[in-house]
């Protein structure tokens, strides 16, 4: 099965963002605001973290037990 | 965070027995506590979100934690995933699901399964708060 790391990150961020915006806010406008803050924070934060880690060496692949 | 952004609007206090029932139902069935308290839209939305998370976790062959003597992290993982209630029980004791360490999505799947359990634990507390009138 082909797995896109980026797509999975986006889906994960989507689920968590919708969940917390529904849990923590009651008004539609506030829910949307929080959703975008969380979603963009997670996706862009993840990309920024990946970019910062890019220069680090990858090392050998983990052994499969 | 500004205090005005925190949802402090309280509903009626429905009593401790109702709160206990809502919390137990919320734990057993994701979103069930909210449905029991007549928060229909939220209940359905939470059910769908957790169901999707569990589905992806299983599709990616994520790990289903169980307590292992001498491994406290496994116990923590078990508590987190058991938060999803009936689903965890069915997966562990009925279907004997474990996940596949060699699966390409193993780590991601584990994260989705853990997240589903932790989200449902938050829903248990949320259902309790609604029932005792701390939230609407």
N, CA and C atoms of all chains as a GROMACS GRO file, in nm:
protein
  603
    1UNK      N    1   0.085  -0.120   0.000
    1UNK     CA    2   0.000   0.000   0.000
    1UNK      C    3   0.088   0.125   0.000
    2UNK      N    4   0.058   0.214  -0.094
    2UNK     CA    5   0.133   0.340  -0.098
    2UNK      C    6   0.084   0.433   0.011
    3UNK      N    7   0.177   0.492   0.082
    3UNK     CA    8   0.138   0.582   0.190
    3UNK      C    9   0.204   0.717   0.168
    4UNK      N   10   0.122   0.821   0.165
    4UNK     CA   11   0.175   0.955   0.156
    4UNK      C   12   0.183   1.012   0.297
    5UNK      N   13   0.304   1.039   0.341
    5UNK     CA   14   0.323   1.093   0.476
    5UNK      C   15   0.252   1.227   0.489
    6UNK      N   16   0.262   1.308   0.386
    6UNK     CA   17   0.201   1.441   0.391
    6UNK      C   18   0.049   1.430   0.400
    7UNK      N   19  -0.007   1.342   0.318
    7UNK     CA   20  -0.153   1.327   0.319
    7UNK      C   21  -0.202   1.279   0.456
    8UNK      N   22  -0.130   1.183   0.513
    8UNK     CA   23  -0.170   1.134   0.644
    8UNK      C   24  -0.161   1.245   0.750
    9UNK      N   25  -0.058   1.328   0.738
    9UNK     CA   26  -0.044   1.440   0.832
    9UNK      C   27  -0.161   1.536   0.818
   10UNK      N   28  -0.200   1.562   0.693
   10UNK     CA   29  -0.312   1.654   0.669
   10UNK      C   30  -0.443   1.596   0.723
   11UNK      N   31  -0.463   1.467   0.697
   11UNK     CA   32  -0.587   1.402   0.746
   11UNK      C   33  -0.590   1.404   0.899
   12UNK      N   34  -0.477   1.372   0.960
   12UNK     CA   35  -0.469   1.373   1.106
   12UNK      C   36  -0.500   1.513   1.160
   13UNK      N   37  -0.438   1.614   1.100
   13UNK     CA   38  -0.461   1.751   1.144
   13UNK      C   39  -0.608   1.790   1.125
   14UNK      N   40  -0.666   1.742   1.016
   14UNK     CA   41  -0.807   1.773   0.988
   14UNK      C   42  -0.898   1.715   1.097
   15UNK      N   43  -0.878   1.588   1.128
   15UNK     CA   44  -0.963   1.521   1.229
   15UNK      C   45  -0.949   1.591   1.365
   16UNK      N   46  -0.824   1.614   1.406
   16UNK     CA   47  -0.802   1.674   1.538
   16UNK      C   48  -0.854   1.817   1.544
   17UNK      N   49  -0.837   1.891   1.436
   17UNK     CA   50  -0.882   2.030   1.435
   17UNK      C   51  -1.034   2.040   1.442
   18UNK      N   52  -1.101   1.957   1.364
   18UNK     CA   53  -1.249   1.959   1.369
   18UNK      C   54  -1.296   1.918   1.508
   19UNK      N   55  -1.232   1.816   1.564
   19UNK     CA   56  -1.272   1.767   1.695
   19UNK      C   57  -1.262   1.878   1.801
   20UNK      N   58  -1.148   1.944   1.808
   20UNK     CA   59  -1.130   2.044   1.913
   20UNK      C   60  -1.211   2.170   1.887
   21UNK      N   61  -1.234   2.203   1.762
   21UNK     CA   62  -1.316   2.322   1.737
   21UNK      C   63  -1.461   2.295   1.779
   22UNK      N   64  -1.507   2.170   1.763
   22UNK     CA   65  -1.643   2.137   1.809
   22UNK      C   66  -1.650   2.123   1.961
   23UNK      N   67  -1.539   2.076   2.019
   23UNK     CA   68  -1.538   2.052   2.164
   23UNK      C   69  -1.526   2.182   2.243
   24UNK      N   70  -1.446   2.274   2.192
   24UNK     CA   71  -1.411   2.392   2.272
   24UNK      C   72  -1.491   2.516   2.236
   25UNK      N   73  -1.557   2.516   2.123
   25UNK     CA   74  -1.633   2.636   2.083
   25UNK      C   75  -1.777   2.599   2.050
   26UNK      N   76  -1.867   2.693   2.072
   26UNK     CA   77  -2.009   2.666   2.045
   26UNK      C   78  -2.061   2.746   1.926
   27UNK      N   79  -2.007   2.867   1.907
   27UNK     CA   80  -2.056   2.950   1.795
   27UNK      C   81  -1.983   2.913   1.667
   28UNK      N   82  -2.057   2.916   1.556
   28UNK     CA   83  -2.001   2.873   1.428
   28UNK      C   84  -1.876   2.952   1.389
   29UNK      N   85  -1.881   3.083   1.407
   29UNK     CA   86  -1.766   3.166   1.370
   29UNK      C   87  -1.643   3.133   1.452
   30UNK      N   88  -1.663   3.117   1.582
   30UNK     CA   89  -1.551   3.083   1.670
   30UNK      C   90  -1.498   2.944   1.638
   31UNK      N   91  -1.587   2.854   1.600
   31UNK     CA   92  -1.544   2.719   1.563
   31UNK      C   93  -1.456   2.724   1.439
   32UNK      N   94  -1.499   2.800   1.340
   32UNK     CA   95  -1.421   2.810   1.216
   32UNK      C   96  -1.284   2.872   1.242
   33UNK      N   97  -1.283   2.978   1.323
   33UNK     CA   98  -1.155   3.043   1.355
   33UNK      C   99  -1.059   2.944   1.421
   34UNK      N  100  -1.108   2.875   1.522
   34UNK     CA  101  -1.022   2.780   1.593
   34UNK      C  102  -0.978   2.666   1.501
   35UNK      N  103  -1.071   2.621   1.414
   35UNK     CA  104  -1.036   2.514   1.321
   35UNK      C  105  -0.917   2.554   1.235
   36UNK      N  106  -0.924   2.673   1.176
   36UNK     CA  107  -0.816   2.716   1.087
   36UNK      C  108  -0.686   2.738   1.165
   37UNK      N  109  -0.697   2.791   1.286
   37UNK     CA  110  -0.577   2.810   1.367
   37UNK      C  111  -0.509   2.676   1.394
   38UNK      N  112  -0.589   2.578   1.436
   38UNK     CA  113  -0.531   2.447   1.470
   38UNK      C  114  -0.479   2.375   1.346
   39UNK      N  115  -0.560   2.376   1.241
   39UNK     CA  116  -0.524   2.303   1.120
   39UNK      C  117  -0.397   2.359   1.057
   40UNK      N  118  -0.397   2.490   1.038
   40UNK     CA  119  -0.280   2.551   0.976
   40UNK      C  120  -0.159   2.540   1.068
   41UNK      N  121  -0.183   2.554   1.198
   41UNK     CA  122  -0.072   2.542   1.294
   41UNK      C  123  -0.006   2.405   1.285
   42UNK      N  124  -0.089   2.301   1.276
   42UNK     CA  125  -0.032   2.166   1.272
   42UNK      C  126   0.036   2.137   1.138
   43UNK      N  127  -0.031   2.173   1.028
   43UNK     CA  128   0.027   2.141   0.896
   43UNK      C  129   0.152   2.225   0.870
   44UNK      N  130   0.140   2.356   0.890
   44UNK     CA  131   0.257   2.441   0.865
   44UNK      C  132   0.366   2.415   0.967
   45UNK      N  133   0.328   2.390   1.092
   45UNK     CA  134   0.427   2.356   1.195
   45UNK      C  135   0.500   2.227   1.160
   46UNK      N  136   0.426   2.128   1.110
   46UNK     CA  137   0.488   2.002   1.069
   46UNK      C  138   0.585   2.022   0.955
   47UNK      N  139   0.544   2.105   0.858
   47UNK     CA  140   0.633   2.131   0.743
   47UNK      C  141   0.758   2.206   0.789
   48UNK      N  142   0.739   2.302   0.880
   48UNK     CA  143   0.854   2.378   0.930
   48UNK      C  144   0.950   2.287   1.004
   49UNK      N  145   0.895   2.198   1.084
   49UNK     CA  146   0.979   2.104   1.159
   49UNK      C  147   1.055   2.011   1.064
   50UNK      N  148   0.985   1.965   0.959
   50UNK     CA  149   1.049   1.878   0.860
   50UNK      C  150   1.162   1.953   0.790
   51UNK      N  151   1.138   2.081   0.759
   51UNK     CA  152   1.239   2.161   0.690
   51UNK      C  153   1.361   2.180   0.781
   52UNK      N  154   1.336   2.204   0.910
   52UNK     CA  155   1.446   2.221   1.004
   52UNK      C  156   1.527   2.093   1.020
   53UNK      N  157   1.461   1.979   1.008
   53UNK     CA  158   1.531   1.851   1.028
   53UNK      C  159   1.598   1.800   0.901
   54UNK      N  160   1.572   1.867   0.790
   54UNK     CA  161   1.622   1.819   0.660
   54UNK      C  162   1.774   1.800   0.659
   55UNK      N  163   1.854   1.893   0.717
   55UNK     CA  164   2.000   1.875   0.711
   55UNK      C  165   2.051   1.757   0.793
   56UNK      N  166   1.973   1.706   0.885
   56UNK     CA  167   2.023   1.597   0.969
   56UNK      C  168   2.037   1.468   0.887
   57UNK      N  169   2.141   1.390   0.916
   57UNK     CA  170   2.158   1.264   0.841
   57UNK      C  171   2.046   1.166   0.874
   58UNK      N  172   2.010   1.084   0.775
   58UNK     CA  173   1.899   0.992   0.794
   58UNK      C  174   1.939   0.868   0.875
   59UNK      N  175   2.063   0.824   0.862
   59UNK     CA  176   2.105   0.702   0.930
   59UNK      C  177   2.056   0.579   0.856
   60UNK      N  178   2.100   0.463   0.903
   60UNK     CA  179   2.059   0.340   0.835
   60UNK      C  180   1.912   0.310   0.861
   61UNK      N  181   1.848   0.238   0.772
   61UNK     CA  182   1.708   0.202   0.796
   61UNK      C  183   1.695   0.109   0.916
   62UNK      N  184   1.583   0.120   0.985
   62UNK     CA  185   1.561   0.036   1.102
   62UNK      C  186   1.546  -0.108   1.060
   63UNK      N  187   1.604  -0.200   1.135
   63UNK     CA  188   1.589  -0.342   1.098
   63UNK      C  189   1.446  -0.389   1.118
   64UNK      N  190   1.403  -0.478   1.031
   64UNK     CA  191   1.268  -0.535   1.045
   64UNK      C  192   1.278  -0.663   1.128
   65UNK      N  193   1.212  -0.668   1.240
   65UNK     CA  194   1.223  -0.787   1.326
   65UNK      C  195   1.158  -0.910   1.263
   66UNK      N  196  -0.521   3.324   2.638
   66UNK     CA  197  -0.655   3.318   2.576
   66UNK      C  198  -0.752   3.406   2.653
   67UNK      N  199  -0.826   3.484   2.580
   67UNK     CA  200  -0.921   3.573   2.646
   67UNK      C  201  -1.033   3.491   2.712
   68UNK      N  202  -1.075   3.538   2.828
   68UNK     CA  203  -1.175   3.460   2.902
   68UNK      C  204  -1.305   3.450   2.826
   69UNK      N  205  -1.334   3.554   2.744
   69UNK     CA  206  -1.460   3.554   2.672
   69UNK      C  207  -1.466   3.444   2.566
   70UNK      N  208  -1.347   3.392   2.525
   70UNK     CA  209  -1.346   3.287   2.423
   70UNK      C  210  -1.376   3.150   2.481
   71UNK      N  211  -1.365   3.137   2.611
   71UNK     CA  212  -1.388   3.006   2.673
   71UNK      C  213  -1.538   2.985   2.689
   72UNK      N  214  -1.590   2.872   2.639
   72UNK     CA  215  -1.734   2.850   2.650
   72UNK      C  216  -1.776   2.823   2.794
   73UNK      N  217  -1.821   2.923   2.863
   73UNK     CA  218  -1.858   2.907   3.003
   73UNK      C  219  -2.010   2.902   3.020
   74UNK      N  220  -2.083   2.918   2.909
   74UNK     CA  221  -2.228   2.916   2.920
   74UNK      C  222  -2.273   2.781   2.976
   75UNK      N  223  -2.340   2.784   3.086
   75UNK     CA  224  -2.377   2.660   3.152
   75UNK      C  225  -2.521   2.624   3.122
   76UNK      N  226  -2.548   2.495   3.119
   76UNK     CA  227  -2.685   2.448   3.104
   76UNK      C  228  -2.740   2.407   3.240
   77UNK      N  229  -2.855   2.344   3.243
   77UNK     CA  230  -2.911   2.300   3.370
   77UNK      C  231  -2.834   2.182   3.428
   78UNK      N  232  -2.831   2.176   3.562
   78UNK     CA  233  -2.768   2.063   3.629
   78UNK      C  234  -2.866   1.946   3.629
   79UNK      N  235  -2.831   1.839   3.560
   79UNK     CA  236  -2.922   1.725   3.546
   79UNK      C  237  -2.904   1.621   3.655
   80UNK      N  238  -2.810   1.645   3.745
   80UNK     CA  239  -2.789   1.553   3.856
   80UNK      C  240  -2.678   1.453   3.830
   81UNK      N  241  -2.624   1.402   3.941
   81UNK     CA  242  -2.510   1.310   3.931
   81UNK      C  243  -2.546   1.178   3.862
   82UNK      N  244  -2.662   1.117   3.889
   82UNK     CA  245  -2.692   0.991   3.818
   82UNK      C  246  -2.693   1.007   3.666
   83UNK      N  247  -2.751   1.118   3.620
   83UNK     CA  248  -2.751   1.144   3.475
   83UNK      C  249  -2.609   1.165   3.424
   84UNK      N  250  -2.529   1.236   3.504
   84UNK     CA  251  -2.390   1.262   3.464
   84UNK      C  252  -2.312   1.132   3.453
   85UNK      N  253  -2.334   1.043   3.551
   85UNK     CA  254  -2.264   0.912   3.547
   85UNK      C  255  -2.310   0.833   3.424
   86UNK      N  256  -2.440   0.833   3.398
   86UNK     CA  257  -2.491   0.761   3.282
   86UNK      C  258  -2.434   0.819   3.153
   87UNK      N  259  -2.430   0.952   3.144
   87UNK     CA  260  -2.377   1.016   3.023
   87UNK      C  261  -2.230   0.982   3.004
   88UNK      N  262  -2.154   0.983   3.115
   88UNK     CA  263  -2.011   0.954   3.105
   88UNK      C  264  -1.988   0.809   3.062
   89UNK      N  265  -2.064   0.718   3.120
   89UNK     CA  266  -2.046   0.575   3.085
   89UNK      C  267  -2.084   0.550   2.939
   90UNK      N  268  -2.198   0.609   2.898
   90UNK     CA  269  -2.240   0.592   2.758
   90UNK      C  270  -2.138   0.654   2.664
   91UNK      N  271  -2.086   0.771   2.705
   91UNK     CA  272  -1.986   0.839   2.622
   91UNK      C  273  -1.862   0.753   2.606
   92UNK      N  274  -1.826   0.682   2.712
   92UNK     CA  275  -1.707   0.596   2.702
   92UNK      C  276  -1.736   0.474   2.616
   93UNK      N  277  -1.852   0.415   2.634
   93UNK     CA  278  -1.884   0.293   2.560
   93UNK      C  279  -1.903   0.319   2.410
   94UNK      N  280  -1.975   0.427   2.379
   94UNK     CA  281  -2.005   0.460   2.239
   94UNK      C  282  -1.955   0.602   2.211
   95UNK      N  283  -1.857   0.617   2.125
   95UNK     CA  284  -1.810   0.753   2.093
   95UNK      C  285  -1.924   0.844   2.050
   96UNK      N  286  -1.936   0.957   2.116
   96UNK     CA  287  -2.044   1.051   2.084
   96UNK      C  288  -2.176   1.017   2.152
   97UNK      N  289  -2.183   0.898   2.212
   97UNK     CA  290  -2.308   0.853   2.274
   97UNK      C  291  -2.352   0.940   2.391
   98UNK      N  292  -2.256   0.989   2.466
   98UNK     CA  293  -2.290   1.074   2.580
   98UNK      C  294  -2.359   1.201   2.536
   99UNK      N  295  -2.312   1.258   2.426
   99UNK     CA  296  -2.374   1.381   2.374
   99UNK      C  297  -2.512   1.352   2.317
  100UNK      N  298  -2.526   1.237   2.252
  100UNK     CA  299  -2.660   1.200   2.202
  100UNK      C  300  -2.755   1.179   2.319
  101UNK      N  301  -2.708   1.116   2.425
  101UNK     CA  302  -2.789   1.092   2.545
  101UNK      C  303  -2.835   1.225   2.606
  102UNK      N  304  -2.750   1.326   2.596
  102UNK     CA  305  -2.783   1.457   2.651
  102UNK      C  306  -2.850   1.547   2.546
  103UNK      N  307  -2.890   1.488   2.437
  103UNK     CA  308  -2.965   1.555   2.330
  103UNK      C  309  -2.882   1.662   2.258
  104UNK      N  310  -2.751   1.644   2.254
  104UNK     CA  311  -2.666   1.730   2.170
  104UNK      C  312  -2.645   1.651   2.041
  105UNK      N  313  -2.749   1.651   1.959
  105UNK     CA  314  -2.752   1.560   1.844
  105UNK      C  315  -2.639   1.583   1.746
  106UNK      N  316  -2.626   1.709   1.702
  106UNK     CA  317  -2.526   1.737   1.597
  106UNK      C  318  -2.385   1.705   1.645
  107UNK      N  319  -2.354   1.749   1.766
  107UNK     CA  320  -2.220   1.725   1.820
  107UNK      C  321  -2.197   1.574   1.839
  108UNK      N  322  -2.299   1.506   1.887
  108UNK     CA  323  -2.286   1.361   1.909
  108UNK      C  324  -2.253   1.288   1.780
  109UNK      N  325  -2.326   1.321   1.675
  109UNK     CA  326  -2.303   1.254   1.546
  109UNK      C  327  -2.165   1.291   1.491
  110UNK      N  328  -2.130   1.420   1.503
  110UNK     CA  329  -2.000   1.464   1.450
  110UNK      C  330  -1.886   1.395   1.524
  111UNK      N  331  -1.896   1.386   1.655
  111UNK     CA  332  -1.790   1.320   1.732
  111UNK      C  333  -1.782   1.171   1.696
  112UNK      N  334  -1.897   1.109   1.678
  112UNK     CA  335  -1.898   0.967   1.641
  112UNK      C  336  -1.825   0.947   1.508
  113UNK      N  337  -1.858   1.032   1.412
  113UNK     CA  338  -1.796   1.019   1.279
  113UNK      C  339  -1.645   1.040   1.287
  114UNK      N  340  -1.604   1.144   1.361
  114UNK     CA  341  -1.460   1.175   1.370
  114UNK      C  342  -1.383   1.058   1.432
  115UNK      N  343  -1.437   1.003   1.539
  115UNK     CA  344  -1.367   0.893   1.606
  115UNK      C  345  -1.373   0.766   1.521
  116UNK      N  346  -1.487   0.744   1.456
  116UNK     CA  347  -1.498   0.627   1.369
  116UNK      C  348  -1.396   0.635   1.255
  117UNK      N  349  -1.382   0.752   1.196
  117UNK     CA  350  -1.285   0.768   1.086
  117UNK      C  351  -1.143   0.744   1.138
  118UNK      N  352  -1.116   0.796   1.256
  118UNK     CA  353  -0.982   0.780   1.314
  118UNK      C  354  -0.952   0.632   1.341
  119UNK      N  355  -1.049   0.560   1.396
  119UNK     CA  356  -1.030   0.417   1.422
  119UNK      C  357  -1.015   0.341   1.290
  120UNK      N  358  -1.099   0.376   1.192
  120UNK     CA  359  -1.092   0.308   1.061
  120UNK      C  360  -0.954   0.325   0.998
  121UNK      N  361  -0.903   0.447   1.001
  121UNK     CA  362  -0.771   0.470   0.943
  121UNK      C  363  -0.663   0.396   1.022
  122UNK      N  364  -0.677   0.396   1.153
  122UNK     CA  365  -0.581   0.324   1.237
  122UNK      C  366  -0.576   0.176   1.203
  123UNK      N  367  -0.694   0.118   1.179
  123UNK     CA  368  -0.699  -0.024   1.145
  123UNK      C  369  -0.650  -0.050   1.004
  124UNK      N  370  -0.689   0.040   0.914
  124UNK     CA  371  -0.648   0.027   0.773
  124UNK      C  372  -0.495   0.034   0.762
  125UNK      N  373  -0.434   0.117   0.847
  125UNK     CA  374  -0.289   0.132   0.843
  125UNK      C  375  -0.218   0.027   0.930
  126UNK      N  376  -0.297  -0.065   0.985
  126UNK     CA  377  -0.243  -0.176   1.065
  126UNK      C  378  -0.167  -0.127   1.188
  127UNK      N  379  -0.223  -0.026   1.253
  127UNK     CA  380  -0.160   0.028   1.373
  127UNK      C  381  -0.164  -0.069   1.489
  128UNK      N  382  -0.083  -0.041   1.587
  128UNK     CA  383  -0.068  -0.130   1.702
  128UNK      C  384  -0.180  -0.108   1.803
  129UNK      N  385  -0.236  -0.218   1.854
  129UNK     CA  386  -0.333  -0.208   1.962
  129UNK      C  387  -0.260  -0.244   2.092
  130UNK      N  388  -0.246  -0.144   2.178
  130UNK     CA  389  -0.168  -0.166   2.300
  130UNK      C  390  -0.241  -0.260   2.396
  131UNK      N  391  -0.162  -0.331   2.474
  131UNK     CA  392  -0.213  -0.409   2.587
  131UNK      C  393  -0.106  -0.405   2.696
  132UNK      N  394  -0.144  -0.419   2.821
  132UNK     CA  395  -0.044  -0.407   2.929
  132UNK      C  396   0.064  -0.515   2.916
  133UNK      N  397   0.188  -0.470   2.932
  133UNK     CA  398   0.301  -0.564   2.931
  133UNK      C  399   0.377  -0.542   3.061
  134UNK      N  400   0.399  -0.647   3.141
  134UNK     CA  401   0.472  -0.631   3.267
  134UNK      C  402   0.609  -0.569   3.245
  135UNK      N  403   0.641  -0.467   3.323
  135UNK     CA  404   0.771  -0.402   3.312
  135UNK      C  405   0.779  -0.297   3.204
  136UNK      N  406   0.668  -0.272   3.135
  136UNK     CA  407   0.667  -0.169   3.030
  136UNK      C  408   0.556  -0.068   3.058
  137UNK      N  409   0.588   0.034   3.137
  137UNK     CA  410   0.484   0.132   3.175
  137UNK      C  411   0.424   0.206   3.055
  138UNK      N  412   0.504   0.225   2.951
  138UNK     CA  413   0.451   0.296   2.834
  138UNK      C  414   0.341   0.216   2.765
  139UNK      N  415   0.354   0.083   2.769
  139UNK     CA  416   0.249  -0.001   2.711
  139UNK      C  417   0.120   0.015   2.790
  140UNK      N  418   0.134   0.029   2.922
  140UNK     CA  419   0.015   0.050   3.006
  140UNK      C  420  -0.050   0.184   2.973
  141UNK      N  421   0.034   0.286   2.958
  141UNK     CA  422  -0.021   0.418   2.922
  141UNK      C  423  -0.092   0.412   2.786
  142UNK      N  424  -0.029   0.346   2.692
  142UNK     CA  425  -0.090   0.330   2.559
  142UNK      C  426  -0.222   0.256   2.567
  143UNK      N  427  -0.225   0.154   2.654
  143UNK     CA  428  -0.349   0.078   2.670
  143UNK      C  429  -0.460   0.167   2.725
  144UNK      N  430  -0.426   0.247   2.827
  144UNK     CA  431  -0.526   0.337   2.886
  144UNK      C  432  -0.577   0.434   2.780
  145UNK      N  433  -0.484   0.486   2.700
  145UNK     CA  434  -0.522   0.581   2.596
  145UNK      C  435  -0.614   0.518   2.493
  146UNK      N  436  -0.576   0.402   2.443
  146UNK     CA  437  -0.658   0.338   2.339
  146UNK      C  438  -0.788   0.282   2.396
  147UNK      N  439  -0.785   0.237   2.522
  147UNK     CA  440  -0.907   0.184   2.582
  147UNK      C  441  -1.011   0.294   2.602
  148UNK      N  442  -0.969   0.417   2.588
  148UNK     CA  443  -1.063   0.529   2.598
  148UNK      C  444  -1.171   0.523   2.492
  149UNK      N  445  -1.147   0.447   2.388
  149UNK     CA  446  -1.247   0.438   2.281
  149UNK      C  447  -1.357   0.336   2.313
  150UNK      N  448  -1.346   0.275   2.432
  150UNK     CA  449  -1.456   0.197   2.488
  150UNK      C  450  -1.481   0.065   2.420
  151UNK      N  451  -1.603   0.047   2.376
  151UNK     CA  452  -1.646  -0.081   2.319
  151UNK      C  453  -1.557  -0.125   2.204
  152UNK      N  454  -1.516  -0.029   2.124
  152UNK     CA  455  -1.434  -0.062   2.006
  152UNK      C  456  -1.305  -0.132   2.048
  153UNK      N  457  -1.243  -0.078   2.154
  153UNK     CA  458  -1.119  -0.140   2.202
  153UNK      C  459  -1.146  -0.282   2.250
  154UNK      N  460  -1.255  -0.298   2.326
  154UNK     CA  461  -1.290  -0.431   2.375
  154UNK      C  462  -1.313  -0.530   2.263
  155UNK      N  463  -1.385  -0.487   2.162
  155UNK     CA  464  -1.413  -0.577   2.049
  155UNK      C  465  -1.283  -0.612   1.976
  156UNK      N  466  -1.200  -0.511   1.951
  156UNK     CA  467  -1.076  -0.536   1.878
  156UNK      C  468  -0.984  -0.630   1.955
  157UNK      N  469  -0.976  -0.609   2.085
  157UNK     CA  470  -0.880  -0.687   2.162
  157UNK      C  471  -0.931  -0.826   2.199
  158UNK      N  472  -1.057  -0.833   2.242
  158UNK     CA  473  -1.104  -0.960   2.298
  158UNK      C  474  -1.189  -1.043   2.201
  159UNK      N  475  -1.244  -0.979   2.100
  159UNK     CA  476  -1.329  -1.054   2.005
  159UNK      C  477  -1.252  -1.087   1.878
  160UNK      N  478  -1.197  -0.983   1.817
  160UNK     CA  479  -1.126  -1.008   1.690
  160UNK      C  480  -0.978  -1.038   1.712
  161UNK      N  481  -0.928  -1.017   1.835
  161UNK     CA  482  -0.786  -1.040   1.869
  161UNK      C  483  -0.692  -0.964   1.775
  162UNK      N  484  -0.734  -0.843   1.743
  162UNK     CA  485  -0.652  -0.757   1.656
  162UNK      C  486  -0.526  -0.713   1.730
  163UNK      N  487  -0.413  -0.711   1.660
  163UNK     CA  488  -0.288  -0.664   1.722
  163UNK      C  489  -0.218  -0.556   1.640
  164UNK      N  490  -0.244  -0.554   1.511
  164UNK     CA  491  -0.168  -0.464   1.423
  164UNK      C  492  -0.052  -0.540   1.362
  165UNK      N  493   0.015  -0.477   1.268
  165UNK     CA  494   0.127  -0.543   1.200
  165UNK      C  495   0.248  -0.451   1.200
  166UNK      N  496   0.346  -0.491   1.279
  166UNK     CA  497   0.468  -0.410   1.293
  166UNK      C  498   0.538  -0.389   1.159
  167UNK      N  499   0.521  -0.484   1.068
  167UNK     CA  500   0.588  -0.473   0.937
  167UNK      C  501   0.509  -0.390   0.837
  168UNK      N  502   0.387  -0.355   0.876
  168UNK     CA  503   0.304  -0.274   0.786
  168UNK      C  504   0.363  -0.136   0.766
  169UNK      N  505   0.356  -0.084   0.644
  169UNK     CA  506   0.417   0.048   0.617
  169UNK      C  507   0.351   0.162   0.696
  170UNK      N  508   0.228   0.141   0.737
  170UNK     CA  509   0.160   0.250   0.809
  170UNK      C  510   0.147   0.224   0.957
  171UNK      N  511   0.231   0.133   1.009
  171UNK     CA  512   0.218   0.089   1.148
  171UNK      C  513   0.219   0.207   1.248
  172UNK      N  514   0.319   0.292   1.236
  172UNK     CA  515   0.331   0.403   1.333
  172UNK      C  516   0.215   0.500   1.318
  173UNK      N  517   0.179   0.529   1.194
  173UNK     CA  518   0.067   0.622   1.170
  173UNK      C  519  -0.062   0.563   1.224
  174UNK      N  520  -0.082   0.435   1.196
  174UNK     CA  521  -0.203   0.370   1.243
  174UNK      C  522  -0.213   0.371   1.394
  175UNK      N  523  -0.099   0.347   1.459
  175UNK     CA  524  -0.097   0.352   1.606
  175UNK      C  525  -0.136   0.491   1.655
  176UNK      N  526  -0.085   0.592   1.588
  176UNK     CA  527  -0.119   0.730   1.628
  176UNK      C  528  -0.269   0.757   1.612
  177UNK      N  529  -0.327   0.708   1.503
  177UNK     CA  530  -0.471   0.728   1.482
  177UNK      C  531  -0.552   0.654   1.588
  178UNK      N  532  -0.512   0.531   1.621
  178UNK     CA  533  -0.587   0.455   1.723
  178UNK      C  534  -0.575   0.521   1.860
  179UNK      N  535  -0.454   0.568   1.892
  179UNK     CA  536  -0.435   0.636   2.021
  179UNK      C  537  -0.515   0.765   2.027
  180UNK      N  538  -0.512   0.839   1.917
  180UNK     CA  539  -0.584   0.965   1.913
  180UNK      C  540  -0.734   0.944   1.930
  181UNK      N  541  -0.786   0.838   1.867
  181UNK     CA  542  -0.930   0.809   1.881
  181UNK      C  543  -0.964   0.785   2.028
  182UNK      N  544  -0.881   0.707   2.097
  182UNK     CA  545  -0.907   0.678   2.238
  182UNK      C  546  -0.899   0.803   2.324
  183UNK      N  547  -0.797   0.884   2.300
  183UNK     CA  548  -0.780   1.005   2.380
  183UNK      C  549  -0.891   1.106   2.353
  184UNK      N  550  -0.932   1.116   2.228
  184UNK     CA  551  -1.043   1.208   2.197
  184UNK      C  552  -1.170   1.162   2.270
  185UNK      N  553  -1.193   1.031   2.271
  185UNK     CA  554  -1.315   0.983   2.338
  185UNK      C  555  -1.308   1.005   2.488
  186UNK      N  556  -1.189   0.994   2.547
  186UNK     CA  557  -1.176   1.024   2.690
  186UNK      C  558  -1.216   1.169   2.717
  187UNK      N  559  -1.175   1.259   2.628
  187UNK     CA  560  -1.214   1.400   2.645
  187UNK      C  561  -1.366   1.415   2.634
  188UNK      N  562  -1.427   1.335   2.547
  188UNK     CA  563  -1.573   1.341   2.533
  188UNK      C  564  -1.644   1.293   2.659
  189UNK      N  565  -1.582   1.197   2.728
  189UNK     CA  566  -1.640   1.151   2.854
  189UNK      C  567  -1.647   1.268   2.954
  190UNK      N  568  -1.536   1.340   2.966
  190UNK     CA  569  -1.534   1.456   3.058
  190UNK      C  570  -1.630   1.565   3.011
  191UNK      N  571  -1.637   1.583   2.880
  191UNK     CA  572  -1.727   1.686   2.826
  191UNK      C  573  -1.873   1.651   2.856
  192UNK      N  574  -1.908   1.523   2.838
  192UNK     CA  575  -2.046   1.480   2.867
  192UNK      C  576  -2.078   1.502   3.015
  193UNK      N  577  -1.982   1.470   3.100
  193UNK     CA  578  -2.000   1.492   3.245
  193UNK      C  579  -2.025   1.641   3.273
  194UNK      N  580  -1.941   1.726   3.215
  194UNK     CA  581  -1.954   1.870   3.239
  194UNK      C  582  -2.088   1.923   3.192
  195UNK      N  583  -2.134   1.873   3.078
  195UNK     CA  584  -2.266   1.918   3.027
  195UNK      C  585  -2.376   1.873   3.124
  196UNK      N  586  -2.366   1.749   3.170
  196UNK     CA  587  -2.472   1.695   3.256
  196UNK      C  588  -2.480   1.766   3.391
  197UNK      N  589  -2.365   1.806   3.444
  197UNK     CA  590  -2.369   1.874   3.575
  197UNK      C  591  -2.385   2.026   3.560
  198UNK      N  592  -2.400   2.073   3.437
  198UNK     CA  593  -2.431   2.213   3.416
  198UNK      C  594  -2.313   2.306   3.407
  199UNK      N  595  -2.192   2.250   3.393
  199UNK     CA  596  -2.074   2.337   3.381
  199UNK      C  597  -2.059   2.391   3.240
  200UNK      N  598  -2.113   2.320   3.142
  200UNK     CA  599  -2.105   2.362   3.002
  200UNK      C  600  -2.242   2.341   2.938
  201UNK      N  601  -2.254   2.399   2.820
  201UNK     CA  602  -2.382   2.382   2.749
  201UNK      C  603  -2.366   2.276   2.642
   0.00000   0.00000   0.00000
